[in-house]
């Protein structure tokens, strides 16, 4: 599967952004999807995940209540809605697909920059 991300950019503190990740292929519903981020000088960090069917989600404590992950299996899309953004959310965000039947099969998007600054 190939993942193409969109939706990053510059936003002021307190603002909102929505990231999208479009997957190729017809088996999107067999992949759990997640978002990670990497801030400058820091390691890659888990942000949020959603199960293949969309019925379960999980979030890092740092984004709970502010970020929402969702997916549209009919359109092969996963989203990360980000609200109440803080400067410390500045990072390159990556989406990841994990095959349901073999969790060693992971695919990554190209990354998209999110900058929160006034």
C-alpha positions in Angstrom: 0.0 0.0 0.0 1.2 3.5 -0.7 0.3 6.4 1.6 0.2 10.0 0.5 -0.3 12.7 3.1 -1.7 16.2 2.9 -2.9 19.0 5.0 0.1 20.3 7.0 1.1 23.9 7.4 1.6 26.8 9.7 -1.0 27.6 12.3 -1.2 29.9 15.3 -1.4 28.5 18.8 -4.9 27.6 19.6 -5.7 26.9 16.0 -6.8 23.8 14.1 -5.5 21.7 11.3 -6.7 18.5 9.6 -4.2 16.0 8.2 -5.2 13.5 5.6 -3.6 10.3 4.5 -4.7 8.6 1.3 -4.0 5.0 0.7 -3.8 3.2 -2.6 -5.2 -0.3 -3.2 -8.4 -2.1 -2.4 -7.4 -3.6 1.0 -7.4 -0.4 3.1 -9.9 -1.9 5.5 -7.4 -4.6 6.5 -5.0 -2.1 7.8 -4.9 -0.4 11.2 -3.8 3.2 10.8 -1.8 5.4 13.1 -0.2 8.8 13.2 3.3 9.5 14.6 5.3 12.7 14.8 8.9 13.7 15.1 9.8 17.1 16.5 13.2 18.7 15.8 15.9 16.9 17.8 13.4 14.3 19.2 12.6 10.7 18.6 9.6 9.5 16.7 6.5 9.7 18.9 3.2 7.8 18.7 0.2 10.2 18.4 -3.0 8.2 17.6 -4.2 5.0 16.1 -7.5 3.5 14.8 -8.4 -0.1 14.2 -9.0 -1.4 10.7 -12.8 -1.1 11.0 -12.6 2.2 12.8 -14.3 1.0 16.0 -11.4 1.6 18.3 -9.0 4.5 18.8 -6.1 5.2 21.0 -4.2 8.5 21.8 -1.0 9.7 23.3 -1.7 11.4 26.6 -0.3 14.6 25.2 -3.0 14.9 22.5 -6.0 13.4 24.3 -9.0 15.7 24.1 -7.4 17.8 21.3 -6.8 15.4 18.4 -9.2 13.0 16.8 -8.3 10.2 14.4 -10.9 8.9 12.0 -11.1 7.0 8.8 -13.3 6.5 5.8 -12.8 3.0 4.4 -14.9 3.7 1.4 -12.5 6.5 0.3 -9.3 4.9 1.6 -8.6 7.9 3.8 -7.5 8.4 7.4 -7.6 11.8 9.1 -6.1 13.5 12.1 -8.1 16.5 13.2 -6.0 18.6 15.5 -7.5 21.4 17.6 -6.1 23.7 20.4 -2.7 23.3 18.8 0.3 24.3 20.9 3.9 25.2 19.9 5.1 21.9 21.2 2.9 20.1 18.6 5.3 21.4 16.0 6.7 18.3 14.2 6.7 16.3 11.0 3.7 14.0 11.2 3.6 10.6 9.5 0.8 8.2 8.9 1.4 4.5 9.2 -0.5 1.5 7.9 -0.2 -1.8 9.8 -1.5 -5.0 8.1 -4.1 -6.7 10.3 -2.9 -10.2 9.6 0.8 -9.5 9.9 1.8 -6.6 12.1 5.4 -6.7 10.8 4.0 -5.3 7.5 4.1 -1.5 8.0 3.9 1.3 5.5 4.6 4.9 6.0 3.5 8.2 4.5 6.0 10.7 3.3 5.5 13.1 6.2 4.0 16.5 6.5 5.2 19.5 8.4 3.0 21.0 11.1 4.3 24.3 12.6 2.5 26.0 15.4 3.8 29.5 15.9 2.5 33.0 16.3 
